[in-house]
Amino acid sequence: MSRVAKLPINIPKSISISLSDIPVITITGHLGLLKYRIHKCIKINYKKNMLFVTHNHISESYGWMQAGTCRSILQNMIFGVTNGYTKKLQLFGVGYRVTLEHTNILKLFLGFSHPIIYYLPKYITVDVLSNTELSLTGVNKQLVGQVAANIRAYRVPEPYKGKGIRYFHEKVIIKEAKKK
């Protein structure tokens, strides 16, 4: 049994929720709108600013697994449309820098012979805090994390000098160079 799925979700007053027949839930807040398609073995009950996630008794263990996952996703969606999600990235290395072209194009200089052009998705906004720091914000937790991971994948921090793109509070363990 899933202990996560049994917990109710508290809904703030500023959030509006609508359930459709197709099993799609739409959550709207002051920061945006998110939709999620619910699995066929999940049942959602909405009562008095509380959301309850249960499963149809098709398969006991599989239903509880899906219910726990669905509850976590719905909780993240509610947090996203009220507060939003932010990921900060730092660039470490000589000559590594980032600039913002227009509103959705990042130009990354990462020690290659050419700059890397990265097109941001529609619902992600970026703030370039300095030449070596940037902040990604959005309402969808999965999308913000995926964009940060895609940008980081261009130059993962290497273990000998620590050069690369890091998350804000990431610690990179530096190895000692080989001695003759």
N, C-alpha and C positions, 0 to 999 in steps of 0.2 A: 504494500500500500504506500502511496505517496503522501508524505507529511506536508510537502509544499502545496500540493493541490487542495488540501483540506482547509488551508488558511483563506479567509475571505479577503477581498481587495477593497480597501476604502476608497471611495470616489470623492474628490473635492467638488465643491459646488460649481466651480468654473468649468468643469468638464461635462460635455454632453456625449452620450453613448447611444448608438442605434444598432440594432440587430436586424439583419435581413433574413429572408427565407433561404437564401443560397448557403448558408452559414458563413456570412461575412460580418465582422464587427467593425464599426467605424467609431473612432475616438477622436473628438474634436476639442481642442483647447485654444488658448490665446496665442500659442506659438505655431500651431499648424494642425494638420489632419493626418491621421494614420489609419490604414485599413489592414485587416488581417483575416485570412481565410481559415476558418476553424475546421479541424479534422472531423470526419463524420462520426467518430465515436465519442465526441465531447459534447456536453450539454452545459449551457451557460444560463444562469438565473440572475436576474437583475432586480433587486429589491431595496428601496430606501437608501440610496447611495452606497450600496454594497453589491459586490459582484461575486458570485459563487461559481466555481468551476467543478463539475463532476463528470463522470463518464457514463455512457450507456453500457449496460451490462453485457456487452458482446464478448469481450475478452477481459478478464479481471486484471491481469498484470499489465497487459499492453494498454488498456484503457487508463490505468492510473499513471503510467509513464507519459502518455499523451496529455493527460490532465495537468500534471506537474509542469510540463514544458509549456503548455498553453497559458497556465496561470503566470509563469515567470515572464513570458513574452507580453502578456497584457499589462502586468505591473510595470514593465519597462516602457511600454507605450504610454501609459498614463503619466509616468515620470517625465518622459520626453516631451509631451505636449504641454506640460506645466513648467518645467525647469530647463529642459534641453540637455544635451550632452556635449562635452568638450574634450578634445584630445590635443595635447601640446607636443610638438616635436622640436628637437634641437639638432642642429648640424654641427658636427665636430670635425675639423680638418682644415688645413691651410688652403685658402681659396674657396672653401665651400660656402655658398650663399644661396639665398632664395629671393626672388622678386615676384610680384603679382602683376600680371599683364591683364588688363581689362578687369572683369569681376570674377571670371571663372577659369583663368589660365595661370598656372604656376610655371615659372621658369627656374629650374634647379641647375646650379653649377656645382657639380660633384666630382671634379677632377677628371672627367672624361674630356675627349677632344671637342666635344660639342655640348651645348646645354640641353637638358632634358625638359621637354614641354609636357606638362601634365594637365589634362582637362578635367576640371572638377565636375562631379555630378550636379544635377539641378538643385537638390535640396541641401547642399552643403555650402556653408560660407566659410571663408578663410580670412584670418587677420594675420598679417605679417608683422610681428612684434618688433623684430630687428632683422638684420641681414641673416642671422643664423637661427631664428626662432619663428615658429608659426603655430597658430592655433586654429583647429578645425572645429566647427560647431554645427549642430543639426538636431533634429528631433528624433531621428531614427538611430538607436544605439548600434545596431548591426552595421548600418551604412557608414556612420562616423568611424567606427573601428576598422571597417574594411578599407576605407580610403586612407586612413593613417597607416595601415599595414602595407597597402600598395605603394605609398610614397616611401616608406621605410625600406621596402624591398629593393629599391634602386641602389642603396649603399647600406647594407647591414653593418653594424659596428664590428670591426675586426679586432681580434683579441691581443694583438701585439702593440699597436699604437692607440687604439680606441677610436680611430677615424670612422665616420659614418653618420647615419641618421639614428638618433635615439628618441625614445619616449622621454617625457620631461623628467621623471624621477627614476629612470632606469640606471642601474649600476652595471657597468661593464668591468669584468674582472680582467685585468691586464696580465698577460703571461710574460714570463721572463724570456729574453732572447737566448738562443743557444750559445753556449760558451765553448771555445775550442780547447 
